[in-house]
Amino acid sequence: MISRLISALVASLVALSPAAASAQAYPTKPIRLIVPFSPGGTNDILARMLATHLTERLGQTMIVDNRPGFQGVLGTDLAAKAAPDGYTLLMVSSAYTMNPVLLKLPYDPIHAMEFVARIGASFLILSVGPSLPVNSVKDLLAEAKRRPGEIVLSTSGGFMHFATALFASLSKEKFNIVLYKGGFPAMMDVIGGQTHATFAVSVPALPHLRSGKLKGLAVGTLKRAELLPDIPTLDEEGIKGYDASNWYAIATATGTPRAIVMKLHEEIARYFTSPEMRKQMTAMGAVIDIRTPEEMRKIVPGEIKKWTKVAIDAGMPREVN
């Protein structure tokens, strides 16, 4: 009897603690969701979908705030320096783990942010055009071996450059990597025959794959894509361990109460694992991949380490040592 009374008293004290009370009441005012990129991209689209849902679920307006600049660093720094109270969130992509490899940052990428939830990822398709009549990754590698440095991989900066450099590094073959201002012109030059191959983003590539203007050799994820189940992974094709998914996540400033972080995590996970959202994400060429704050604390430093090696092997210009 006494033990029951003590347990009830402890439970009531926890329930009445300031942190617990604050989390229970959260949110009591509008929430800002910073997108560190321009409107219109996948980051922005996912952020606006989530903002609509959380506004309805939490009873407070969630405002999407686009703060583009310096490869996402400006908006990320703004979120990192915000009060750790759950009222400023950040839409994060895998660029978060690539920027510290190349740039001197005004925040600590390991400790500045608490990741609320990883949502999912879009995938890339290693594709060739009419100028290179190959039918598999093995064919492409054989051609690269026969013509070292002559096979042109067109790509763009940031994530796309890293993904292409990772392929070149793991394949052990010498390719000529040419940087474009965007992924779309890089893909169109493969279709036009000016270059040989590219890692095409799933959604804009699909019409060209279906029409036969592009040939998909492999996807850049460890699992086959639901949207293209007949196309193997690079890992299956012999490029062991290849994984270059452009993932998306929600984060907030480190120090935000765990109860608030987990309340947001549960709402986000519930939304993105719903049948409706699974269909929408598949149509967008993305996959659902929910990860917890604890999992993200391991993923982020692991990816920074991986991309650091890729940058060094590829000779990318770096501001950091």
Contacts in CASP RR format, 6 or more apart in sequence:
PFRMAT RR
TARGET T0000
AUTHOR 0000-0000-0000
METHOD contacts of the structure
MODEL  1
MISRLISALVASLVALSPAAASAQAYPTKPIRLIVPFSPGGTNDILARML
ATHLTERLGQTMIVDNRPGFQGVLGTDLAAKAAPDGYTLLMVSSAYTMNP
VLLKLPYDPIHAMEFVARIGASFLILSVGPSLPVNSVKDLLAEAKRRPGE
IVLSTSGGFMHFATALFASLSKEKFNIVLYKGGFPAMMDVIGGQTHATFA
VSVPALPHLRSGKLKGLAVGTLKRAELLPDIPTLDEEGIKGYDASNWYAI
ATATGTPRAIVMKLHEEIARYFTSPEMRKQMTAMGAVIDIRTPEEMRKIV
PGEIKKWTKVAIDAGMPREVN
14 20 0 8 1.000
15 21 0 8 1.000
19 257 0 8 1.000
19 259 0 8 1.000
20 259 0 8 1.000
22 257 0 8 1.000
22 259 0 8 1.000
22 260 0 8 1.000
23 257 0 8 1.000
23 259 0 8 1.000
23 260 0 8 1.000
23 263 0 8 1.000
24 259 0 8 1.000
26 86 0 8 1.000
26 259 0 8 1.000
26 260 0 8 1.000
26 263 0 8 1.000
27 58 0 8 1.000
27 59 0 8 1.000
27 60 0 8 1.000
27 86 0 8 1.000
27 87 0 8 1.000
28 60 0 8 1.000
29 60 0 8 1.000
29 87 0 8 1.000
30 60 0 8 1.000
30 61 0 8 1.000
30 62 0 8 1.000
30 63 0 8 1.000
30 87 0 8 1.000
31 54 0 8 1.000
31 58 0 8 1.000
31 60 0 8 1.000
31 61 0 8 1.000
31 62 0 8 1.000
31 63 0 8 1.000
31 86 0 8 1.000
31 87 0 8 1.000
31 88 0 8 1.000
31 89 0 8 1.000
32 62 0 8 1.000
32 63 0 8 1.000
32 65 0 8 1.000
32 87 0 8 1.000
32 88 0 8 1.000
32 89 0 8 1.000
33 47 0 8 1.000
33 50 0 8 1.000
33 51 0 8 1.000
33 62 0 8 1.000
33 63 0 8 1.000
33 64 0 8 1.000
33 65 0 8 1.000
33 89 0 8 1.000
33 90 0 8 1.000
33 91 0 8 1.000
33 250 0 8 1.000
34 65 0 8 1.000
34 66 0 8 1.000
34 67 0 8 1.000
34 75 0 8 1.000
34 76 0 8 1.000
34 78 0 8 1.000
34 79 0 8 1.000
34 88 0 8 1.000
34 89 0 8 1.000
34 90 0 8 1.000
34 91 0 8 1.000
35 43 0 8 1.000
35 44 0 8 1.000
35 47 0 8 1.000
35 64 0 8 1.000
35 65 0 8 1.000
35 66 0 8 1.000
35 67 0 8 1.000
35 91 0 8 1.000
36 43 0 8 1.000
36 67 0 8 1.000
36 68 0 8 1.000
36 69 0 8 1.000
36 72 0 8 1.000
36 73 0 8 1.000
36 74 0 8 1.000
36 75 0 8 1.000
36 76 0 8 1.000
36 79 0 8 1.000
36 90 0 8 1.000
36 91 0 8 1.000
37 43 0 8 1.000
37 44 0 8 1.000
37 66 0 8 1.000
37 68 0 8 1.000
37 69 0 8 1.000
37 72 0 8 1.000
37 93 0 8 1.000
38 44 0 8 1.000
38 66 0 8 1.000
38 68 0 8 1.000
39 66 0 8 1.000
42 93 0 8 1.000
42 122 0 8 1.000
42 246 0 8 1.000
42 248 0 8 1.000
42 284 0 8 1.000
42 286 0 8 1.000
43 91 0 8 1.000
43 93 0 8 1.000
43 248 0 8 1.000
44 64 0 8 1.000
44 66 0 8 1.000
44 91 0 8 1.000
45 284 0 8 1.000
46 91 0 8 1.000
46 119 0 8 1.000
46 248 0 8 1.000
47 64 0 8 1.000
47 91 0 8 1.000
48 64 0 8 1.000
49 277 0 8 1.000
49 280 0 8 1.000
50 62 0 8 1.000
50 119 0 8 1.000
50 250 0 8 1.000
50 268 0 8 1.000
50 271 0 8 1.000
51 62 0 8 1.000
51 63 0 8 1.000
51 64 0 8 1.000
52 62 0 8 1.000
53 267 0 8 1.000
53 271 0 8 1.000
54 62 0 8 1.000
54 264 0 8 1.000
54 267 0 8 1.000
54 268 0 8 1.000
54 271 0 8 1.000
55 61 0 8 1.000
55 62 0 8 1.000
57 267 0 8 1.000
57 271 0 8 1.000
58 267 0 8 1.000
67 74 0 8 1.000
67 75 0 8 1.000
67 78 0 8 1.000
68 74 0 8 1.000
68 75 0 8 1.000
69 75 0 8 1.000
70 103 0 8 1.000
71 95 0 8 1.000
71 99 0 8 1.000
71 103 0 8 1.000
71 158 0 8 1.000
72 95 0 8 1.000
72 99 0 8 1.000
73 99 0 8 1.000
73 103 0 8 1.000
73 105 0 8 1.000
73 106 0 8 1.000
75 90 0 8 1.000
76 90 0 8 1.000
76 92 0 8 1.000
76 96 0 8 1.000
76 99 0 8 1.000
76 107 0 8 1.000
76 113 0 8 1.000
77 105 0 8 1.000
77 106 0 8 1.000
77 107 0 8 1.000
78 88 0 8 1.000
79 88 0 8 1.000
79 89 0 8 1.000
79 90 0 8 1.000
79 113 0 8 1.000
79 251 0 8 1.000
79 252 0 8 1.000
79 253 0 8 1.000
80 90 0 8 1.000
80 107 0 8 1.000
80 112 0 8 1.000
80 113 0 8 1.000
80 253 0 8 1.000
81 107 0 8 1.000
81 253 0 8 1.000
82 88 0 8 1.000
82 252 0 8 1.000
82 253 0 8 1.000
83 253 0 8 1.000
84 114 0 8 1.000
84 252 0 8 1.000
84 253 0 8 1.000
84 254 0 8 1.000
84 255 0 8 1.000
84 256 0 8 1.000
84 257 0 8 1.000
85 256 0 8 1.000
85 257 0 8 1.000
85 260 0 8 1.000
86 252 0 8 1.000
86 253 0 8 1.000
86 256 0 8 1.000
86 260 0 8 1.000
86 261 0 8 1.000
86 264 0 8 1.000
88 252 0 8 1.000
88 253 0 8 1.000
89 116 0 8 1.000
89 250 0 8 1.000
89 251 0 8 1.000
89 252 0 8 1.000
89 264 0 8 1.000
90 113 0 8 1.000
90 250 0 8 1.000
90 251 0 8 1.000
90 252 0 8 1.000
91 248 0 8 1.000
91 249 0 8 1.000
91 250 0 8 1.000
92 113 0 8 1.000
92 115 0 8 1.000
92 248 0 8 1.000
92 249 0 8 1.000
92 250 0 8 1.000
92 251 0 8 1.000
93 159 0 8 1.000
93 246 0 8 1.000
93 247 0 8 1.000
93 248 0 8 1.000
93 249 0 8 1.000
94 121 0 8 1.000
94 159 0 8 1.000
94 245 0 8 1.000
94 246 0 8 1.000
94 247 0 8 1.000
94 303 0 8 1.000
95 158 0 8 1.000
95 159 0 8 1.000
96 109 0 8 1.000
96 113 0 8 1.000
96 300 0 8 1.000
97 109 0 8 1.000
97 300 0 8 1.000
97 302 0 8 1.000
97 303 0 8 1.000
97 304 0 8 1.000
97 307 0 8 1.000
98 158 0 8 1.000
98 159 0 8 1.000
98 162 0 8 1.000
98 307 0 8 1.000
99 105 0 8 1.000
99 109 0 8 1.000
100 109 0 8 1.000
100 304 0 8 1.000
100 320 0 8 1.000
101 304 0 8 1.000
101 307 0 8 1.000
101 308 0 8 1.000
101 310 0 8 1.000
101 311 0 8 1.000
101 316 0 8 1.000
101 318 0 8 1.000
101 320 0 8 1.000
102 311 0 8 1.000
102 316 0 8 1.000
102 317 0 8 1.000
102 318 0 8 1.000
102 319 0 8 1.000
102 320 0 8 1.000
103 319 0 8 1.000
103 320 0 8 1.000
104 319 0 8 1.000
104 320 0 8 1.000
107 113 0 8 1.000
109 300 0 8 1.000
109 304 0 8 1.000
110 300 0 8 1.000
110 301 0 8 1.000
110 304 0 8 1.000
111 254 0 8 1.000
112 253 0 8 1.000
112 254 0 8 1.000
113 251 0 8 1.000
113 252 0 8 1.000
113 253 0 8 1.000
113 254 0 8 1.000
114 251 0 8 1.000
114 252 0 8 1.000
114 253 0 8 1.000
114 254 0 8 1.000
114 255 0 8 1.000
114 256 0 8 1.000
114 261 0 8 1.000
114 293 0 8 1.000
115 249 0 8 1.000
115 250 0 8 1.000
115 251 0 8 1.000
115 291 0 8 1.000
115 293 0 8 1.000
115 296 0 8 1.000
115 297 0 8 1.000
115 300 0 8 1.000
116 249 0 8 1.000
116 250 0 8 1.000
116 251 0 8 1.000
116 252 0 8 1.000
116 261 0 8 1.000
116 264 0 8 1.000
116 265 0 8 1.000
116 268 0 8 1.000
116 293 0 8 1.000
117 249 0 8 1.000
117 250 0 8 1.000
117 264 0 8 1.000
117 265 0 8 1.000
117 268 0 8 1.000
117 269 0 8 1.000
117 290 0 8 1.000
117 291 0 8 1.000
117 292 0 8 1.000
117 293 0 8 1.000
118 247 0 8 1.000
118 248 0 8 1.000
118 249 0 8 1.000
118 289 0 8 1.000
118 290 0 8 1.000
118 291 0 8 1.000
118 295 0 8 1.000
118 296 0 8 1.000
118 299 0 8 1.000
119 247 0 8 1.000
119 248 0 8 1.000
119 249 0 8 1.000
119 250 0 8 1.000
119 268 0 8 1.000
119 272 0 8 1.000
119 288 0 8 1.000
119 289 0 8 1.000
119 290 0 8 1.000
120 247 0 8 1.000
120 248 0 8 1.000
120 249 0 8 1.000
120 272 0 8 1.000
120 281 0 8 1.000
120 286 0 8 1.000
120 287 0 8 1.000
120 288 0 8 1.000
120 289 0 8 1.000
120 290 0 8 1.000
121 221 0 8 1.000
121 245 0 8 1.000
121 246 0 8 1.000
121 247 0 8 1.000
121 248 0 8 1.000
121 286 0 8 1.000
121 287 0 8 1.000
121 289 0 8 1.000
122 201 0 8 1.000
122 202 0 8 1.000
122 203 0 8 1.000
122 245 0 8 1.000
122 246 0 8 1.000
122 248 0 8 1.000
122 284 0 8 1.000
122 285 0 8 1.000
122 286 0 8 1.000
122 287 0 8 1.000
123 202 0 8 1.000
123 219 0 8 1.000
123 220 0 8 1.000
123 221 0 8 1.000
123 225 0 8 1.000
123 245 0 8 1.000
123 246 0 8 1.000
123 285 0 8 1.000
123 286 0 8 1.000
123 287 0 8 1.000
124 160 0 8 1.000
124 163 0 8 1.000
124 199 0 8 1.000
124 200 0 8 1.000
124 201 0 8 1.000
124 202 0 8 1.000
124 219 0 8 1.000
124 220 0 8 1.000
124 244 0 8 1.000
124 246 0 8 1.000
125 199 0 8 1.000
125 200 0 8 1.000
125 201 0 8 1.000
125 202 0 8 1.000
125 205 0 8 1.000
125 209 0 8 1.000
125 216 0 8 1.000
125 217 0 8 1.000
125 218 0 8 1.000
125 219 0 8 1.000
125 220 0 8 1.000
125 228 0 8 1.000
125 231 0 8 1.000
126 137 0 8 1.000
126 140 0 8 1.000
126 167 0 8 1.000
126 197 0 8 1.000
126 198 0 8 1.000
126 199 0 8 1.000
126 216 0 8 1.000
126 217 0 8 1.000
126 218 0 8 1.000
126 219 0 8 1.000
126 220 0 8 1.000
126 234 0 8 1.000
127 187 0 8 1.000
127 190 0 8 1.000
127 197 0 8 1.000
127 198 0 8 1.000
127 199 0 8 1.000
127 200 0 8 1.000
127 205 0 8 1.000
127 208 0 8 1.000
127 209 0 8 1.000
127 214 0 8 1.000
127 215 0 8 1.000
127 216 0 8 1.000
127 217 0 8 1.000
128 134 0 8 1.000
128 140 0 8 1.000
128 190 0 8 1.000
128 196 0 8 1.000
128 197 0 8 1.000
128 214 0 8 1.000
128 215 0 8 1.000
128 216 0 8 1.000
128 217 0 8 1.000
129 190 0 8 1.000
129 191 0 8 1.000
129 192 0 8 1.000
129 193 0 8 1.000
129 196 0 8 1.000
129 197 0 8 1.000
129 213 0 8 1.000
129 214 0 8 1.000
129 215 0 8 1.000
130 191 0 8 1.000
130 192 0 8 1.000
130 193 0 8 1.000
130 213 0 8 1.000
131 190 0 8 1.000
131 192 0 8 1.000
131 193 0 8 1.000
131 194 0 8 1.000
131 195 0 8 1.000
131 196 0 8 1.000
132 140 0 8 1.000
132 143 0 8 1.000
132 151 0 8 1.000
132 196 0 8 1.000
132 197 0 8 1.000
134 140 0 8 1.000
134 143 0 8 1.000
134 215 0 8 1.000
134 217 0 8 1.000
135 215 0 8 1.000
135 217 0 8 1.000
136 217 0 8 1.000
136 237 0 8 1.000
137 217 0 8 1.000
137 218 0 8 1.000
137 232 0 8 1.000
137 234 0 8 1.000
137 237 0 8 1.000
137 238 0 8 1.000
137 239 0 8 1.000
138 237 0 8 1.000
138 238 0 8 1.000
140 151 0 8 1.000
140 197 0 8 1.000
140 217 0 8 1.000
141 171 0 8 1.000
141 173 0 8 1.000
143 151 0 8 1.000
144 151 0 8 1.000
144 171 0 8 1.000
144 173 0 8 1.000
144 174 0 8 1.000
144 175 0 8 1.000
145 173 0 8 1.000
148 173 0 8 1.000
148 174 0 8 1.000
149 174 0 8 1.000
149 175 0 8 1.000
149 176 0 8 1.000
150 176 0 8 1.000
151 175 0 8 1.000
151 176 0 8 1.000
151 196 0 8 1.000
151 197 0 8 1.000
152 175 0 8 1.000
152 176 0 8 1.000
152 177 0 8 1.000
152 178 0 8 1.000
152 195 0 8 1.000
152 196 0 8 1.000
152 197 0 8 1.000
153 164 0 8 1.000
153 167 0 8 1.000
153 168 0 8 1.000
153 175 0 8 1.000
153 176 0 8 1.000
153 177 0 8 1.000
153 178 0 8 1.000
153 195 0 8 1.000
153 196 0 8 1.000
153 197 0 8 1.000
153 198 0 8 1.000
153 199 0 8 1.000
154 178 0 8 1.000
154 180 0 8 1.000
154 186 0 8 1.000
154 187 0 8 1.000
154 189 0 8 1.000
154 190 0 8 1.000
154 194 0 8 1.000
154 195 0 8 1.000
154 197 0 8 1.000
154 198 0 8 1.000
155 161 0 8 1.000
155 163 0 8 1.000
155 164 0 8 1.000
155 177 0 8 1.000
155 178 0 8 1.000
155 179 0 8 1.000
155 180 0 8 1.000
155 183 0 8 1.000
155 186 0 8 1.000
155 198 0 8 1.000
155 199 0 8 1.000
156 179 0 8 1.000
156 180 0 8 1.000
156 181 0 8 1.000
156 182 0 8 1.000
156 183 0 8 1.000
156 186 0 8 1.000
157 179 0 8 1.000
157 182 0 8 1.000
159 244 0 8 1.000
159 246 0 8 1.000
160 182 0 8 1.000
160 183 0 8 1.000
160 186 0 8 1.000
160 199 0 8 1.000
161 177 0 8 1.000
161 179 0 8 1.000
161 316 0 8 1.000
162 244 0 8 1.000
162 307 0 8 1.000
162 310 0 8 1.000
162 311 0 8 1.000
163 199 0 8 1.000
163 220 0 8 1.000
163 244 0 8 1.000
164 177 0 8 1.000
164 198 0 8 1.000
164 199 0 8 1.000
165 177 0 8 1.000
165 310 0 8 1.000
165 311 0 8 1.000
165 313 0 8 1.000
165 314 0 8 1.000
165 316 0 8 1.000
166 242 0 8 1.000
166 244 0 8 1.000
166 310 0 8 1.000
167 199 0 8 1.000
167 234 0 8 1.000
167 239 0 8 1.000
167 242 0 8 1.000
167 244 0 8 1.000
168 174 0 8 1.000
168 175 0 8 1.000
168 177 0 8 1.000
168 314 0 8 1.000
169 309 0 8 1.000
169 310 0 8 1.000
169 313 0 8 1.000
169 314 0 8 1.000
170 239 0 8 1.000
170 240 0 8 1.000
170 241 0 8 1.000
170 242 0 8 1.000
171 239 0 8 1.000
177 314 0 8 1.000
178 186 0 8 1.000
178 195 0 8 1.000
180 186 0 8 1.000
180 189 0 8 1.000
183 198 0 8 1.000
183 200 0 8 1.000
183 201 0 8 1.000
184 204 0 8 1.000
186 195 0 8 1.000
186 198 0 8 1.000
187 198 0 8 1.000
187 200 0 8 1.000
187 201 0 8 1.000
187 204 0 8 1.000
187 205 0 8 1.000
187 208 0 8 1.000
187 214 0 8 1.000
189 195 0 8 1.000
189 198 0 8 1.000
190 196 0 8 1.000
190 197 0 8 1.000
190 198 0 8 1.000
190 200 0 8 1.000
190 214 0 8 1.000
191 208 0 8 1.000
191 213 0 8 1.000
191 214 0 8 1.000
197 217 0 8 1.000
199 220 0 8 1.000
199 244 0 8 1.000
200 208 0 8 1.000
200 214 0 8 1.000
202 225 0 8 1.000
202 227 0 8 1.000
202 228 0 8 1.000
202 285 0 8 1.000
202 286 0 8 1.000
203 284 0 8 1.000
203 285 0 8 1.000
205 214 0 8 1.000
206 227 0 8 1.000
206 285 0 8 1.000
208 214 0 8 1.000
209 215 0 8 1.000
209 216 0 8 1.000
209 228 0 8 1.000
216 231 0 8 1.000
217 231 0 8 1.000
217 237 0 8 1.000
218 231 0 8 1.000
218 232 0 8 1.000
218 233 0 8 1.000
218 234 0 8 1.000
218 236 0 8 1.000
218 237 0 8 1.000
218 239 0 8 1.000
219 225 0 8 1.000
219 228 0 8 1.000
219 231 0 8 1.000
219 232 0 8 1.000
219 233 0 8 1.000
219 234 0 8 1.000
220 233 0 8 1.000
220 234 0 8 1.000
220 242 0 8 1.000
220 243 0 8 1.000
220 244 0 8 1.000
220 245 0 8 1.000
221 233 0 8 1.000
221 243 0 8 1.000
221 244 0 8 1.000
221 245 0 8 1.000
221 287 0 8 1.000
222 233 0 8 1.000
222 235 0 8 1.000
222 241 0 8 1.000
222 242 0 8 1.000
222 243 0 8 1.000
223 233 0 8 1.000
223 287 0 8 1.000
224 231 0 8 1.000
224 232 0 8 1.000
224 233 0 8 1.000
225 231 0 8 1.000
225 285 0 8 1.000
225 287 0 8 1.000
226 282 0 8 1.000
226 287 0 8 1.000
227 282 0 8 1.000
227 285 0 8 1.000
233 242 0 8 1.000
234 241 0 8 1.000
234 242 0 8 1.000
235 241 0 8 1.000
235 242 0 8 1.000
235 243 0 8 1.000
245 289 0 8 1.000
247 289 0 8 1.000
248 286 0 8 1.000
249 291 0 8 1.000
249 296 0 8 1.000
250 264 0 8 1.000
250 268 0 8 1.000
252 261 0 8 1.000
252 264 0 8 1.000
261 293 0 8 1.000
262 293 0 8 1.000
265 292 0 8 1.000
265 293 0 8 1.000
268 290 0 8 1.000
269 290 0 8 1.000
271 277 0 8 1.000
272 281 0 8 1.000
272 288 0 8 1.000
272 290 0 8 1.000
273 288 0 8 1.000
273 290 0 8 1.000
277 288 0 8 1.000
278 288 0 8 1.000
281 287 0 8 1.000
281 288 0 8 1.000
291 299 0 8 1.000
311 318 0 8 1.000
END
